[in-house]
Amino acid sequence: MVRAAIFFSRASHSKIQIRPDNIENDYTIINTMTPPKDSPLIRVLLADDHQVVRAGIRQFLEQAPDLAVIAEAGNGREALSLIEQTHPDVAVLDVQMPLMSGIDVVRRARELKLPVGLLILTAFDDEPYLRAALQAGAGGYVLKTAEPQEIIQAVRDVFHGRQALSAALAARLEAASDTGGSAAVSERELQILTLTAKGFTNKAIAVQLGISDRTVQNHLAHIFAKLQAESRTEAVMRAVSLNLLPRYLIED
């Protein structure tokens, strides 16, 4: 069931004024609750399939006087529709949502050339998700475990056209690039992933592709490493989330 969109104004919510003297985060040492002088109001769309999570994120976002959450979405398809309808300055998106993932929303918004900043806010610190989001066109990728001040600053950075990526994630991405990590999934590995998603056993995959069982096992081991997965099911789900496999393969 698609949730109804929620609209509200800043005036309809009481604000908790937090004015710390000195806050340290991964970007710089600043008072993130006090925006730069003459900062414009940043209109934010918030998309997450958990209402309680949305409420918590909205509460601390609106502690910043230059941020206003103008709409909420409970799934990716609704988020894309609301971006088109409400024209937010920044859309804050979870990765895994019903109907359309946050990465799919980013990709589609870029294809439609929608004038919106796109920030992924997620619990997934996996490098494949991070790379997929940035390649799709996200302006930033921040973890839900980050301090509220870091997330607020990330929204501002994306609004101003700066990449918002925490120091830890940026360092991991650079280290992986230096070591050649997270290599692309090969055509053969995609074939094996597709057959795995269809429920084929290793032996059946071997027969279908004319290779040995051991070769299938070796390919699966490489797939697990590249997608940071620990099982066949997890590998398929991550491949779908990253648009490596079509979603219909996991739908009844």
C-alpha positions in Angstrom: 0.0 0.0 0.0 1.4 3.4 -1.0 1.6 5.8 1.9 0.0 9.3 1.5 2.4 12.1 1.2 2.9 14.4 4.2 3.3 18.1 3.7 3.8 20.7 6.4 5.4 24.1 7.0 8.2 25.1 9.4 5.7 27.1 11.4 3.7 24.0 12.3 6.5 22.5 14.4 8.1 23.8 17.5 11.9 24.0 17.3 14.4 22.8 19.8 17.1 25.4 19.8 20.5 23.8 20.0 23.5 26.2 19.9 26.7 24.3 20.7 29.8 26.4 21.0 32.0 24.0 19.1 31.1 20.9 17.1 33.6 18.6 15.5 32.6 16.4 12.6 34.2 14.9 9.5 34.0 18.1 7.5 35.3 20.8 9.7 34.9 22.4 13.1 31.9 24.6 12.9 28.7 25.4 14.6 26.4 23.6 12.2 23.2 24.7 13.8 24.0 28.3 12.9 24.2 28.7 9.1 26.4 31.3 7.4 25.1 34.8 7.4 22.4 35.4 4.7 22.1 31.7 4.0 19.0 30.8 1.8 16.3 28.5 3.2 17.0 25.0 1.9 13.8 23.1 1.2 14.2 19.4 1.9 12.3 16.3 0.8 12.8 13.3 3.2 12.3 9.7 1.9 12.5 6.6 4.2 10.2 3.7 4.5 10.2 3.8 8.3 8.0 6.6 9.7 9.7 6.6 13.0 13.1 7.1 11.4 11.7 9.9 9.2 10.3 11.6 12.3 13.7 11.5 14.0 15.6 12.7 11.0 13.1 15.5 10.5 13.3 16.6 14.1 17.1 17.3 14.0 17.1 18.6 10.5 14.7 21.3 11.4 16.8 22.3 14.4 18.9 24.1 11.8 17.2 27.4 11.0 18.1 27.3 7.3 16.5 23.8 6.7 12.8 23.1 6.1 11.4 19.7 5.4 8.6 20.3 3.0 7.5 16.8 2.2 8.0 13.1 3.2 7.8 9.9 1.2 7.5 6.3 2.3 8.9 4.7 -0.8 11.1 5.5 -3.8 8.3 5.9 -6.4 6.5 8.4 -4.1 9.8 10.2 -3.5 10.4 10.7 -7.2 6.9 11.9 -7.8 7.2 14.4 -4.9 10.5 15.7 -6.2 8.7 16.5 -9.5 5.7 18.0 -7.7 7.2 20.0 -4.8 10.6 21.0 -6.3 12.8 20.6 -3.2 16.3 21.9 -3.1 17.6 18.7 -1.7 16.1 15.2 -1.5 17.4 13.0 1.4 17.0 9.4 0.4 17.4 6.0 2.1 18.9 3.3 -0.1 16.5 0.4 0.4 12.8 1.5 0.0 9.8 -0.3 -1.5 8.9 0.1 -5.2 12.1 2.0 -6.1 15.5 2.1 -4.3 17.1 5.4 -3.4 19.8 4.8 -6.0 17.1 4.2 -8.6 15.5 7.5 -7.6 18.9 9.3 -8.0 19.4 7.7 -11.4 15.9 8.6 -12.6 16.0 12.1 -11.3 19.3 12.7 -13.2 17.8 11.2 -16.4 14.9 13.6 -16.1 17.3 16.4 -15.4 15.4 17.5 -12.3 17.0 20.5 -10.5 17.5 18.9 -7.1 20.4 18.0 -4.9 20.4 14.3 -4.0 21.8 13.0 -0.7 21.8 9.3 0.2 21.3 8.8 4.0 21.6 5.1 4.8 22.7 2.4 7.2 24.7 0.7 4.5 28.4 1.5 4.5 29.2 -1.1 1.8 31.4 0.1 -0.9 29.3 -1.2 -3.8 26.3 0.8 -2.6 28.5 3.9 -2.2 30.0 3.5 -5.7 26.6 2.9 -7.3 25.1 5.9 -5.6 27.9 8.3 -6.7 27.9 6.8 -10.2 24.1 7.3 -10.5 24.6 11.0 -9.7 24.2 11.4 -5.9 25.8 14.5 -4.5 26.5 12.9 -1.2 26.4 9.6 0.8 26.2 9.8 4.6 25.5 7.1 7.2 22.6 7.2 9.6 25.1 6.6 12.4 26.7 10.1 11.7 26.2 12.9 14.2 23.1 15.1 13.4 25.5 18.0 12.8 27.3 16.1 10.1 24.0 15.2 8.3 22.9 18.8 8.5 26.2 20.0 7.0 25.9 17.3 4.3 22.5 18.7 3.2 24.1 22.2 3.0 27.0 20.9 1.0 24.8 19.1 -1.5 22.7 22.2 -1.8 25.8 24.3 -2.7 27.0 21.7 -5.2 29.8 20.2 -3.0 30.2 16.5 -2.5 29.1 15.4 0.9 31.0 12.3 1.9 32.3 11.6 5.4 36.0 11.3 5.9 35.8 7.6 6.7 33.8 6.7 3.6 36.1 8.9 1.4 39.2 7.2 2.8 37.7 3.7 2.2 36.8 4.7 -1.4 40.3 6.0 -2.0 41.9 2.9 -0.5 39.8 0.6 -2.6 40.8 2.5 -5.7 44.4 2.4 -4.8 44.3 -1.4 -4.3 42.0 -2.1 -7.3 39.2 -3.2 -5.0 35.5 -3.7 -6.0 36.3 -4.7 -9.5 33.3 -4.7 -11.9 31.2 -7.8 -12.1 32.1 -9.7 -15.2 29.7 -10.9 -17.9 30.2 -14.5 -16.8 29.5 -13.6 -13.2 26.4 -11.7 -14.3 25.2 -14.9 -16.0 25.8 -16.9 -12.9 24.0 -14.3 -10.7 21.1 -14.3 -13.1 20.8 -18.1 -12.9 21.2 -18.0 -9.1 18.4 -15.5 -8.9 16.2 -17.9 -10.9 16.9 -20.6 -8.3 19.4 -22.8 -10.2 21.7 -24.9 -8.1 25.5 -24.8 -8.7 25.2 -28.1 -10.6 22.4 -26.8 -12.7 24.3 -23.6 -13.5 27.3 -25.7 -14.5 25.3 -27.7 -16.9 23.6 -24.6 -18.3 26.9 -22.8 -18.9 28.9 -25.8 -19.9 31.4 -25.4 -17.0 32.4 -27.4 -14.0 30.8 -27.2 -10.5 34.1 -26.0 -9.1 34.3 -23.2 -11.7 30.8 -22.1 -10.6 31.9 -22.1 -7.0 35.0 -20.0 -7.8 32.8 -17.5 -9.7 30.4 -17.3 -6.7 33.3 -16.7 -4.4 34.5 -13.8 -6.5 30.9 -12.4 -6.7 30.6 -12.5 -2.9 33.8 -10.6 -2.5 32.9 -8.0 -5.1 29.4 -7.4 -3.7 30.5 -7.9 0.0 27.9 -10.6 0.3 27.9 -13.7 2.5 25.3 -15.8 0.8 23.7 -16.4 -2.6 20.5 -14.6 -1.6 22.4 -11.6 -0.3 24.5 -11.4 -3.5 21.3 -11.4 -5.6 19.6 -8.8 -3.5 22.6 -6.5 -3.7 23.0 -7.1 -7.4 19.3 -6.0 -7.9 19.8 -2.9 -5.6 22.8 -1.9 -7.7 20.9 -2.4 -10.9 23.2 -5.2 -12.0 20.1 -7.5 -12.3 16.5 -6.6 -13.2 14.2 -6.4 -10.2 11.6 -8.8 -11.7 14.0 -11.7 -11.0 13.2 -11.4 -7.3 9.5 -10.5 -7.6 6.8 -13.1 -7.6 
